[in-house]
Amino acid sequence: METTTSNSLVIVNDQTKESTKLDFVAIKSAAMTLRAINHKLRQQIVKLLDGNKRMNVTDIYVKLRLEQSVASQHLAILRRANIVITDRDGKFIHYKLNYEKLNDVSKFVADLVKK
């Protein structure tokens, strides 16, 4: 048996009568975040930001020995997935990790695989 709304689906197991709610918005958000993190270079950027707390694109591409455009492209992907947060200081944009988002996705994945 299924109950559906525009953004979720509730599935009821006929045998156990347990219900499971699938929140499509949360699933899409988690998938986007996981897809963004599932790249070796972006993982290096995340580790670098975790160790340095706040960096601009110049610091990042120099440390990782990348082209500026490559670093900017990967930072844009991380920004769209809300993994990094930006703040402007004059003409510089600084990047830092969004630990709240990373914790939420980590919990989501843990809940997903524990069953």
N, CA, C and O atoms as a Tinker XYZ file with bonds, in Angstrom:
   460  protein
     1  N      0.848000   -1.177000    0.000000    73     2
     2  CA     0.000000    0.000000    0.000000    64     1     3
     3  C      0.892000    1.237000    0.000000    63     2     4     5
     4  O      1.918000    1.276000    0.678000    81     3
     5  N      0.482000    2.259000   -0.779000    73     3     6
     6  CA     1.267000    3.482000   -0.893000    64     5     7
     7  C      0.375000    4.695000   -0.673000    63     6     8     9
     8  O     -0.787000    4.717000   -1.077000    81     7
     9  N      0.946000    5.697000   -0.026000    73     7    10
    10  CA     0.317000    7.007000    0.084000    64     9    11
    11  C      1.322000    7.997000   -0.455000    63    10    12    13
    12  O      2.498000    7.957000   -0.094000    81    11
    13  N      0.867000    8.881000   -1.317000    73    11    14
    14  CA     1.828000    9.791000   -1.934000    64    13    15
    15  C      1.368000   11.246000   -1.848000    63    14    16    17
    16  O      0.177000   11.551000   -1.905000    81    15
    17  N      2.344000   12.120000   -1.710000    73    15    18
    18  CA     2.129000   13.554000   -1.873000    64    17    19
    19  C      3.118000   13.996000   -2.927000    63    18    20    21
    20  O      3.847000   13.167000   -3.470000    81    19
    21  N      3.161000   15.259000   -3.225000    73    19    22
    22  CA     4.055000   15.711000   -4.287000    64    21    23
    23  C      5.530000   15.548000   -3.941000    63    22    24    25
    24  O      6.352000   15.368000   -4.840000    81    23
    25  N      5.886000   15.606000   -2.651000    73    23    26
    26  CA     7.294000   15.545000   -2.267000    64    25    27
    27  C      7.653000   14.334000   -1.427000    63    26    28    29
    28  O      8.788000   14.219000   -0.964000    81    27
    29  N      6.709000   13.433000   -1.222000    73    27    30
    30  CA     7.037000   12.263000   -0.409000    64    29    31
    31  C      6.158000   11.087000   -0.793000    63    30    32    33
    32  O      5.158000   11.225000   -1.498000    81    31
    33  N      6.561000    9.944000   -0.313000    73    31    34
    34  CA     5.834000    8.708000   -0.553000    64    33    35
    35  C      5.905000    7.880000    0.717000    63    34    36    37
    36  O      6.988000    7.662000    1.259000    81    35
    37  N      4.760000    7.418000    1.193000    73    35    38
    38  CA     4.723000    6.537000    2.354000    64    37    39
    39  C      4.393000    5.147000    1.853000    63    38    40    41
    40  O      3.365000    4.931000    1.212000    81    39
    41  N      5.267000    4.214000    2.150000    73    39    42
    42  CA     5.088000    2.827000    1.734000    64    41    43
    43  C      4.832000    2.002000    2.973000    63    42    44    45
    44  O      5.576000    2.090000    3.950000    81    43
    45  N      3.772000    1.194000    2.941000    73    43    46
    46  CA     3.426000    0.336000    4.072000    64    45    47
    47  C      3.637000   -1.109000    3.657000    63    46    48    49
    48  O      3.073000   -1.573000    2.666000    81    47
    49  N      4.457000   -1.817000    4.431000    73    47    50
    50  CA     4.692000   -3.233000    4.197000    64    49    51
    51  C      3.449000   -3.990000    4.652000    63    50    52    53
    52  O      3.099000   -3.951000    5.831000    81    51
    53  N      2.783000   -4.674000    3.731000    73    51    54
    54  CA     1.541000   -5.387000    4.049000    64    53    55
    55  C      1.738000   -6.484000    5.091000    63    54    56    57
    56  O      0.821000   -6.783000    5.856000    81    55
    57  N      2.916000   -7.079000    5.128000    73    55    58
    58  CA     3.163000   -8.175000    6.067000    64    57    59
    59  C      3.475000   -7.678000    7.471000    63    58    60    61
    60  O      2.934000   -8.202000    8.444000    81    59
    61  N      4.339000   -6.672000    7.591000    73    59    62
    62  CA     4.757000   -6.207000    8.923000    64    61    63
    63  C      3.997000   -4.968000    9.385000    63    62    64    65
    64  O      4.075000   -4.586000   10.552000    81    63
    65  N      3.272000   -4.350000    8.480000    73    63    66
    66  CA     2.530000   -3.110000    8.767000    64    65    67
    67  C      3.448000   -1.931000    9.115000    63    66    68    69
    68  O      2.978000   -0.907000    9.611000    81    67
    69  N      4.753000   -2.072000    8.857000    73    67    70
    70  CA     5.685000   -0.965000    9.062000    64    69    71
    71  C      5.554000    0.004000    7.902000    63    70    72    73
    72  O      5.386000   -0.394000    6.749000    81    71
    73  N      5.637000    1.289000    8.232000    73    71    74
    74  CA     5.573000    2.287000    7.165000    64    73    75
    75  C      6.923000    2.986000    7.040000    63    74    76    77
    76  O      7.645000    3.187000    8.017000    81    75
    77  N      7.228000    3.343000    5.812000    73    75    78
    78  CA     8.464000    4.055000    5.525000    64    77    79
    79  C      8.104000    5.279000    4.695000    63    78    80    81
    80  O      7.416000    5.176000    3.680000    81    79
    81  N      8.577000    6.436000    5.140000    73    79    82
    82  CA     8.319000    7.662000    4.397000    64    81    83
    83  C      9.567000    8.033000    3.608000    63    82    84    85
    84  O     10.652000    8.181000    4.171000    81    83
    85  N      9.399000    8.178000    2.316000    73    83    86
    86  CA    10.485000    8.627000    1.451000    64    85    87
    87  C     10.271000   10.103000    1.156000    63    86    88    89
    88  O      9.306000   10.475000    0.488000    81    87
    89  N     11.158000   10.930000    1.648000    73    87    90
    90  CA    11.099000   12.370000    1.409000    64    89    91
    91  C     11.975000   12.661000    0.196000    63    90    92    93
    92  O     13.201000   12.671000    0.298000    81    91
    93  N     11.343000   12.896000   -0.947000    73    91    94
    94  CA    12.078000   13.066000   -2.200000    64    93    95
    95  C     13.005000   14.276000   -2.184000    63    94    96    97
    96  O     14.073000   14.243000   -2.794000    81    95
    97  N     12.616000   15.329000   -1.502000    73    95    98
    98  CA    13.465000   16.524000   -1.418000    64    97    99
    99  C     14.744000   16.201000   -0.649000    63    98   100   101
   100  O     15.838000   16.582000   -1.065000    81    99
   101  N     14.599000   15.500000    0.470000    73    99   102
   102  CA    15.772000   15.124000    1.268000    64   101   103
   103  C     16.668000   14.157000    0.507000    63   102   104   105
   104  O     17.893000   14.262000    0.564000    81   103
   105  N     16.060000   13.224000   -0.198000    73   103   106
   106  CA    16.838000   12.251000   -0.970000    64   105   107
   107  C     17.612000   12.956000   -2.082000    63   106   108   109
   108  O     18.789000   12.668000   -2.300000    81   107
   109  N     16.956000   13.878000   -2.783000    73   107   110
   110  CA    17.633000   14.608000   -3.857000    64   109   111
   111  C     18.777000   15.448000   -3.305000    63   110   112   113
   112  O     19.856000   15.500000   -3.896000    81   111
   113  N     18.545000   16.099000   -2.184000    73   111   114
   114  CA    19.586000   16.919000   -1.568000    64   113   115
   115  C     20.780000   16.069000   -1.142000    63   114   116   117
   116  O     21.931000   16.439000   -1.372000    81   115
   117  N     20.496000   14.933000   -0.523000    73   115   118
   118  CA    21.576000   14.034000   -0.095000    64   117   119
   119  C     22.334000   13.481000   -1.294000    63   118   120   121
   120  O     23.561000   13.387000   -1.264000    81   119
   121  N     21.613000   13.117000   -2.345000    73   119   122
   122  CA    22.268000   12.588000   -3.549000    64   121   123
   123  C     23.176000   13.641000   -4.178000    63   122   124   125
   124  O     24.289000   13.333000   -4.602000    81   123
   125  N     22.699000   14.879000   -4.236000    73   123   126
   126  CA    23.510000   15.966000   -4.801000    64   125   127
   127  C     24.780000   16.174000   -3.970000    63   126   128   129
   128  O     25.866000   16.368000   -4.515000    81   127
   129  N     24.625000   16.131000   -2.663000    73   127   130
   130  CA    25.778000   16.307000   -1.776000    64   129   131
   131  C     26.757000   15.160000   -1.933000    63   130   132   133
   132  O     27.963000   15.384000   -2.037000    81   131
   133  N     26.252000   13.931000   -1.953000    73   131   134
   134  CA    27.128000   12.771000   -2.085000    64   133   135
   135  C     27.831000   12.766000   -3.440000    63   134   136   137
   136  O     29.007000   12.415000   -3.528000    81   135
   137  N     27.118000   13.150000   -4.485000    73   135   138
   138  CA    27.719000   13.227000   -5.820000    64   137   139
   139  C     28.833000   14.269000   -5.839000    63   138   140   141
   140  O     29.874000   14.068000   -6.465000    81   139
   141  N     28.606000   15.380000   -5.151000    73   139   142
   142  CA    29.625000   16.438000   -5.112000    64   141   143
   143  C     30.867000   15.985000   -4.350000    63   142   144   145
   144  O     31.990000   16.316000   -4.730000    81   143
   145  N     30.665000   15.239000   -3.289000    73   143   146
   146  CA    31.805000   14.780000   -2.478000    64   145   147
   147  C     32.533000   13.613000   -3.134000    63   146   148   149
   148  O     33.713000   13.388000   -2.865000    81   147
   149  N     31.841000   12.874000   -3.988000    73   147   150
   150  CA    32.414000   11.672000   -4.578000    64   149   151
   151  C     33.346000   12.000000   -5.754000    63   150   152   153
   152  O     33.148000   11.518000   -6.870000    81   151
   153  N     34.337000   12.806000   -5.489000    73   151   154
   154  CA    35.356000   13.164000   -6.478000    64   153   155
   155  C     36.650000   13.419000   -5.708000    63   154   156   157
   156  O     36.670000   14.157000   -4.722000    81   155
   157  N     37.709000   12.804000   -6.172000    73   155   158
   158  CA    38.971000   12.863000   -5.440000    64   157   159
   159  C     39.458000   14.293000   -5.189000    63   158   160   161
   160  O     39.901000   14.611000   -4.086000    81   159
   161  N     39.378000   15.142000   -6.191000    73   159   162
   162  CA    39.862000   16.519000   -6.034000    64   161   163
   163  C     38.990000   17.297000   -5.052000    63   162   164   165
   164  O     39.500000   18.065000   -4.236000    81   163
   165  N     37.667000   17.096000   -5.135000    73   163   166
   166  CA    36.791000   17.793000   -4.197000    64   165   167
   167  C     36.987000   17.270000   -2.772000    63   166   168   169
   168  O     36.845000   18.025000   -1.811000    81   167
   169  N     37.309000   15.998000   -2.634000    73   167   170
   170  CA    37.636000   15.462000   -1.307000    64   169   171
   171  C     38.899000   16.133000   -0.764000    63   170   172   173
   172  O     38.984000   16.422000    0.430000    81   171
   173  N     39.877000   16.379000   -1.633000    73   171   174
   174  CA    41.086000   17.078000   -1.207000    64   173   175
   175  C     40.764000   18.505000   -0.773000    63   174   176   177
   176  O     41.322000   18.998000    0.207000    81   175
   177  N     39.873000   19.163000   -1.493000    73   175   178
   178  CA    39.476000   20.524000   -1.122000    64   177   179
   179  C     38.787000   20.515000    0.235000    63   178   180   181
   180  O     39.061000   21.372000    1.075000    81   179
   181  N     37.894000   19.552000    0.458000    73   179   182
   182  CA    37.199000   19.444000    1.745000    64   181   183
   183  C     38.200000   19.225000    2.877000    63   182   184   185
   184  O     38.098000   19.863000    3.925000    81   183
   185  N     39.163000   18.331000    2.674000    73   183   186
   186  CA    40.190000   18.088000    3.696000    64   185   187
   187  C     41.017000   19.347000    3.957000    63   186   188   189
   188  O     41.330000   19.672000    5.102000    81   187
   189  N     41.362000   20.042000    2.889000    73   187   190
   190  CA    42.147000   21.268000    3.020000    64   189   191
   191  C     41.371000   22.328000    3.802000    63   190   192   193
   192  O     41.929000   22.982000    4.683000    81   191
   193  N     40.097000   22.497000    3.487000    73   191   194
   194  CA    39.275000   23.469000    4.208000    64   193   195
   195  C     39.070000   23.060000    5.658000    63   194   196   197
   196  O     39.019000   23.912000    6.546000    81   195
   197  N     38.956000   21.775000    5.897000    73   195   198
   198  CA    38.802000   21.308000    7.281000    64   197   199
   199  C     40.047000   21.633000    8.100000    63   198   200   201
   200  O     39.948000   21.995000    9.272000    81   199
   201  N     41.206000   21.504000    7.486000    73   199   202
   202  CA    42.449000   21.793000    8.186000    64   201   203
   203  C     42.743000   23.273000    8.344000    63   202   204   205
   204  O     43.439000   23.674000    9.277000    81   203
   205  N     42.213000   24.093000    7.432000    73   203   206
   206  CA    42.534000   25.522000    7.439000    64   205   207
   207  C     41.362000   26.421000    7.810000    63   206   208   209
   208  O     41.530000   27.629000    7.972000    81   207
   209  N     40.198000   25.846000    7.942000    73   207   210
   210  CA    38.967000   26.546000    8.363000    64   209   211
   211  C     38.419000   27.541000    7.358000    63   210   212   213
   212  O     37.209000   27.554000    7.131000    81   211
   213  N     39.250000   28.377000    6.741000    73   211   214
   214  CA    38.757000   29.428000    5.838000    64   213   215
   215  C     39.866000   29.770000    4.850000    63   214   216   217
   216  O     40.976000   30.126000    5.247000    81   215
   217  N     39.555000   29.658000    3.550000    73   215   218
   218  CA    40.568000   29.931000    2.529000    64   217   219
   219  C     39.920000   30.594000    1.321000    63   218   220   221
   220  O     38.730000   30.412000    1.065000    81   219
   221  N     40.721000   31.371000    0.576000    73   219   222
   222  CA    40.214000   31.891000   -0.692000    64   221   223
   223  C     40.691000   30.977000   -1.818000    63   222   224   225
   224  O     41.512000   30.086000   -1.597000    81   223
   225  N     40.174000   31.201000   -3.020000    73   223   226
   226  CA    40.474000   30.308000   -4.134000    64   225   227
   227  C     41.969000   30.287000   -4.440000    63   226   228   229
   228  O     42.501000   29.245000   -4.822000    81   227
   229  N     42.652000   31.410000   -4.281000    73   227   230
   230  CA    44.095000   31.457000   -4.542000    64   229   231
   231  C     44.845000   30.526000   -3.599000    63   230   232   233
   232  O     45.709000   29.763000   -4.030000    81   231
   233  N     44.513000   30.591000   -2.308000    73   231   234
   234  CA    45.154000   29.694000   -1.337000    64   233   235
   235  C     44.926000   28.236000   -1.707000    63   234   236   237
   236  O     45.831000   27.408000   -1.593000    81   235
   237  N     43.718000   27.929000   -2.148000    73   235   238
   238  CA    43.356000   26.546000   -2.463000    64   237   239
   239  C     44.103000   26.060000   -3.697000    63   238   240   241
   240  O     44.684000   24.975000   -3.673000    81   239
   241  N     44.099000   26.837000   -4.770000    73   239   242
   242  CA    44.751000   26.321000   -5.979000    64   241   243
   243  C     46.264000   26.284000   -5.839000    63   242   244   245
   244  O     46.914000   25.439000   -6.455000    81   243
   245  N     46.839000   27.175000   -5.047000    73   243   246
   246  CA    48.282000   27.120000   -4.816000    64   245   247
   247  C     48.642000   25.876000   -4.001000    63   246   248   249
   248  O     49.576000   25.154000   -4.348000    81   247
   249  N     47.897000   25.627000   -2.917000    73   247   250
   250  CA    48.180000   24.463000   -2.057000    64   249   251
   251  C     48.018000   23.145000   -2.804000    63   250   252   253
   252  O     48.800000   22.217000   -2.601000    81   251
   253  N     47.000000   23.057000   -3.673000    73   251   254
   254  CA    46.734000   21.806000   -4.377000    64   253   255
   255  C     47.407000   21.741000   -5.750000    63   254   256   257
   256  O     47.273000   20.750000   -6.468000    81   255
   257  N     48.131000   22.807000   -6.110000    73   255   258
   258  CA    48.847000   22.877000   -7.391000    64   257   259
   259  C     47.908000   22.644000   -8.574000    63   258   260   261
   260  O     48.134000   21.776000   -9.417000    81   259
   261  N     46.853000   23.446000   -8.603000    73   259   262
   262  CA    45.843000   23.358000   -9.656000    64   261   263
   263  C     45.835000   24.630000  -10.478000    63   262   264   265
   264  O     46.412000   25.644000  -10.087000    81   263
   265  N     45.178000   24.564000  -11.615000    73   263   266
   266  CA    44.849000   25.775000  -12.355000    64   265   267
   267  C     43.755000   26.489000  -11.568000    63   266   268   269
   268  O     42.925000   25.842000  -10.929000    81   267
   269  N     43.752000   27.801000  -11.612000    73   267   270
   270  CA    42.737000   28.575000  -10.902000    64   269   271
   271  C     41.338000   28.206000  -11.378000    63   270   272   273
   272  O     40.421000   28.090000  -10.565000    81   271
   273  N     41.163000   28.021000  -12.677000    73   271   274
   274  CA    39.838000   27.709000  -13.228000    64   273   275
   275  C     39.332000   26.352000  -12.739000    63   274   276   277
   276  O     38.137000   26.185000  -12.496000    81   275
   277  N     40.236000   25.387000  -12.595000    73   275   278
   278  CA    39.855000   24.056000  -12.104000    64   277   279
   279  C     39.395000   24.150000  -10.656000    63   278   280   281
   280  O     38.364000   23.584000  -10.290000    81   279
   281  N     40.152000   24.860000   -9.837000    73   279   282
   282  CA    39.764000   25.039000   -8.437000    64   281   283
   283  C     38.419000   25.740000   -8.339000    63   282   284   285
   284  O     37.572000   25.348000   -7.537000    81   283
   285  N     38.216000   26.765000   -9.142000    73   283   286
   286  CA    36.954000   27.509000   -9.110000    64   285   287
   287  C     35.776000   26.645000   -9.535000    63   286   288   289
   288  O     34.700000   26.736000   -8.943000    81   287
   289  N     35.960000   25.814000  -10.544000    73   287   290
   290  CA    34.884000   24.920000  -10.997000    64   289   291
   291  C     34.480000   23.941000   -9.900000    63   290   292   293
   292  O     33.292000   23.718000   -9.664000    81   291
   293  N     35.464000   23.363000   -9.238000    73   291   294
   294  CA    35.165000   22.388000   -8.186000    64   293   295
   295  C     34.569000   23.071000   -6.956000    63   294   296   297
   296  O     33.698000   22.503000   -6.296000    81   295
   297  N     35.023000   24.268000   -6.644000    73   295   298
   298  CA    34.425000   25.017000   -5.539000    64   297   299
   299  C     32.975000   25.380000   -5.850000    63   298   300   301
   300  O     32.135000   25.392000   -4.950000    81   299
   301  N     32.675000   25.673000   -7.104000    73   299   302
   302  CA    31.293000   25.981000   -7.497000    64   301   303
   303  C     30.390000   24.769000   -7.291000    63   302   304   305
   304  O     29.252000   24.915000   -6.846000    81   303
   305  N     30.881000   23.590000   -7.607000    73   303   306
   306  CA    30.101000   22.359000   -7.388000    64   305   307
   307  C     29.856000   22.165000   -5.902000    63   306   308   309
   308  O     28.741000   21.844000   -5.492000    81   307
   309  N     30.882000   22.354000   -5.100000    73   307   310
   310  CA    30.734000   22.216000   -3.645000    64   309   311
   311  C     29.797000   23.282000   -3.087000    63   310   312   313
   312  O     29.051000   23.019000   -2.144000    81   311
   313  N     29.831000   24.466000   -3.654000    73   311   314
   314  CA    28.962000   25.551000   -3.201000    64   313   315
   315  C     27.503000   25.254000   -3.554000    63   314   316   317
   316  O     26.612000   25.463000   -2.731000    81   315
   317  N     27.253000   24.767000   -4.778000    73   315   318
   318  CA    25.882000   24.432000   -5.185000    64   317   319
   319  C     25.302000   23.311000   -4.321000    63   318   320   321
   320  O     24.099000   23.285000   -4.058000    81   319
   321  N     26.150000   22.397000   -3.885000    73   319   322
   322  CA    25.701000   21.304000   -3.014000    64   321   323
   323  C     25.634000   21.733000   -1.555000    63   322   324   325
   324  O     25.287000   20.934000   -0.685000    81   323
   325  N     25.966000   22.990000   -1.288000    73   323   326
   326  CA    25.927000   23.575000    0.056000    64   325   327
   327  C     26.935000   22.928000    1.009000    63   326   328   329
   328  O     26.736000   22.926000    2.223000    81   327
   329  N     28.005000   22.387000    0.457000    73   327   330
   330  CA    29.065000   21.782000    1.263000    64   329   331
   331  C     30.018000   22.860000    1.761000    63   330   332   333
   332  O     30.572000   22.755000    2.855000    81   331
   333  N     30.202000   23.889000    0.954000    73   331   334
   334  CA    31.010000   25.030000    1.387000    64   333   335
   335  C     30.137000   26.277000    1.430000    63   334   336   337
   336  O     29.168000   26.412000    0.683000    81   335
   337  N     30.508000   27.174000    2.319000    73   335   338
   338  CA    29.838000   28.454000    2.482000    64   337   339
   339  C     30.854000   29.524000    2.114000    63   338   340   341
   340  O     32.049000   29.373000    2.370000    81   339
   341  N     30.379000   30.594000    1.518000    73   339   342
   342  CA    31.284000   31.683000    1.150000    64   341   343
   343  C     30.991000   32.915000    1.992000    63   342   344   345
   344  O     29.862000   33.148000    2.425000    81   343
   345  N     32.036000   33.689000    2.208000    73   343   346
   346  CA    31.853000   35.027000    2.770000    64   345   347
   347  C     32.835000   35.964000    2.082000    63   346   348   349
   348  O     33.976000   35.601000    1.798000    81   347
   349  N     32.368000   37.159000    1.828000    73   347   350
   350  CA    33.157000   38.138000    1.087000    64   349   351
   351  C     33.883000   39.061000    2.050000    63   350   352   353
   352  O     33.313000   39.542000    3.029000    81   351
   353  N     35.158000   39.298000    1.749000    73   351   354
   354  CA    35.979000   40.236000    2.508000    64   353   355
   355  C     36.634000   41.150000    1.483000    63   354   356   357
   356  O     37.715000   40.853000    0.973000    81   355
   357  N     35.969000   42.269000    1.184000    73   355   358
   358  CA    36.462000   43.149000    0.125000    64   357   359
   359  C     36.335000   42.460000   -1.212000    63   358   360   361
   360  O     35.243000   42.037000   -1.590000    81   359
   361  N     37.443000   42.339000   -1.939000    73   359   362
   362  CA    37.388000   41.669000   -3.243000    64   361   363
   363  C     37.630000   40.164000   -3.143000    63   362   364   365
   364  O     37.576000   39.461000   -4.153000    81   363
   365  N     37.894000   39.669000   -1.947000    73   363   366
   366  CA    38.165000   38.242000   -1.762000    64   365   367
   367  C     36.923000   37.496000   -1.302000    63   366   368   369
   368  O     36.148000   37.985000   -0.480000    81   367
   369  N     36.754000   36.302000   -1.849000    73   367   370
   370  CA    35.700000   35.398000   -1.389000    64   369   371
   371  C     36.383000   34.263000   -0.660000    63   370   372   373
   372  O     37.243000   33.585000   -1.221000    81   371
   373  N     36.008000   34.057000    0.574000    73   371   374
   374  CA    36.587000   32.991000    1.390000    64   373   375
   375  C     35.600000   31.830000    1.478000    63   374   376   377
   376  O     34.387000   32.019000    1.559000    81   375
   377  N     36.157000   30.639000    1.459000    73   375   378
   378  CA    35.364000   29.414000    1.519000    64   377   379
   379  C     35.607000   28.734000    2.855000    63   378   380   381
   380  O     36.725000   28.721000    3.370000    81   379
   381  N     34.538000   28.169000    3.406000    73   379   382
   382  CA    34.660000   27.348000    4.614000    64   381   383
   383  C     33.629000   26.242000    4.522000    63   382   384   385
   384  O     32.637000   26.362000    3.803000    81   383
   385  N     33.867000   25.169000    5.250000    73   383   386
   386  CA    32.960000   24.027000    5.212000    64   385   387
   387  C     31.661000   24.321000    5.935000    63   386   388   389
   388  O     31.638000   25.032000    6.939000    81   387
   389  N     30.588000   23.769000    5.415000    73   387   390
   390  CA    29.283000   23.838000    6.055000    64   389   391
   391  C     29.121000   22.544000    6.862000    63   390   392   393
   392  O     28.555000   21.564000    6.378000    81   391
   393  N     29.623000   22.560000    8.084000    73   391   394
   394  CA    29.617000   21.348000    8.918000    64   393   395
   395  C     28.208000   20.867000    9.222000    63   394   396   397
   396  O     27.984000   19.665000    9.367000    81   395
   397  N     27.255000   21.789000    9.321000    73   395   398
   398  CA    25.868000   21.397000    9.594000    64   397   399
   399  C     25.329000   20.519000    8.461000    63   398   400   401
   400  O     24.707000   19.488000    8.713000    81   399
   401  N     25.567000   20.925000    7.232000    73   399   402
   402  CA    25.127000   20.147000    6.062000    64   401   403
   403  C     25.832000   18.800000    6.022000    63   402   404   405
   404  O     25.196000   17.777000    5.767000    81   403
   405  N     27.135000   18.786000    6.270000    73   403   406
   406  CA    27.883000   17.536000    6.256000    64   405   407
   407  C     27.390000   16.584000    7.340000    63   406   408   409
   408  O     27.296000   15.379000    7.106000    81   407
   409  N     27.073000   17.107000    8.521000    73   407   410
   410  CA    26.528000   16.263000    9.595000    64   409   411
   411  C     25.158000   15.712000    9.233000    63   410   412   413
   412  O     24.875000   14.543000    9.493000    81   411
   413  N     24.300000   16.540000    8.635000    73   411   414
   414  CA    22.973000   16.087000    8.226000    64   413   415
   415  C     23.057000   14.959000    7.209000    63   414   416   417
   416  O     22.340000   13.965000    7.319000    81   415
   417  N     23.926000   15.110000    6.224000    73   415   418
   418  CA    24.076000   14.078000    5.197000    64   417   419
   419  C     24.680000   12.820000    5.795000    63   418   420   421
   420  O     24.294000   11.708000    5.433000    81   419
   421  N     25.618000   12.989000    6.702000    73   419   422
   422  CA    26.227000   11.831000    7.358000    64   421   423
   423  C     25.172000   11.033000    8.135000    63   422   424   425
   424  O     25.148000    9.803000    8.076000    81   423
   425  N     24.306000   11.738000    8.858000    73   423   426
   426  CA    23.224000   11.061000    9.588000    64   425   427
   427  C     22.261000   10.369000    8.628000    63   426   428   429
   428  O     21.827000    9.243000    8.873000    81   427
   429  N     21.935000   11.053000    7.538000    73   427   430
   430  CA    21.027000   10.491000    6.537000    64   429   431
   431  C     21.584000    9.182000    5.982000    63   430   432   433
   432  O     20.866000    8.188000    5.879000    81   431
   433  N     22.851000    9.192000    5.630000    73   431   434
   434  CA    23.479000    7.986000    5.081000    64   433   435
   435  C     23.534000    6.894000    6.129000    63   434   436   437
   436  O     23.257000    5.734000    5.824000    81   435
   437  N     23.889000    7.242000    7.366000    73   435   438
   438  CA    23.940000    6.246000    8.446000    64   437   439
   439  C     22.578000    5.601000    8.657000    63   438   440   441
   440  O     22.483000    4.387000    8.833000    81   439
   441  N     21.530000    6.408000    8.640000    73   439   442
   442  CA    20.174000    5.862000    8.778000    64   441   443
   443  C     19.809000    4.987000    7.590000    63   442   444   445
   444  O     19.139000    3.966000    7.746000    81   443
   445  N     20.244000    5.383000    6.419000    73   443   446
   446  CA    19.931000    4.647000    5.210000    64   445   447
   447  C     20.574000    3.266000    5.188000    63   446   448   449
   448  O     19.944000    2.297000    4.765000    81   447
   449  N     21.805000    3.168000    5.634000    73   447   450
   450  CA    22.520000    1.889000    5.557000    64   449   451
   451  C     22.344000    1.002000    6.793000    63   450   452   453
   452  O     22.746000   -0.161000    6.778000    81   451
   453  N     21.759000    1.529000    7.841000    73   451   454
   454  CA    21.651000    0.703000    9.056000    64   453   455
   455  C     20.549000   -0.339000    8.969000    63   454   456   457
   456  O     20.526000   -1.273000    9.770000    81   455
   457  N     19.648000   -0.203000    8.027000    73   455   458
   458  CA    18.535000   -1.160000    7.930000    64   457   459
   459  C     18.832000   -2.296000    7.033000    63   458   460
   460  O     17.991000   -3.178000    6.855000    81   459
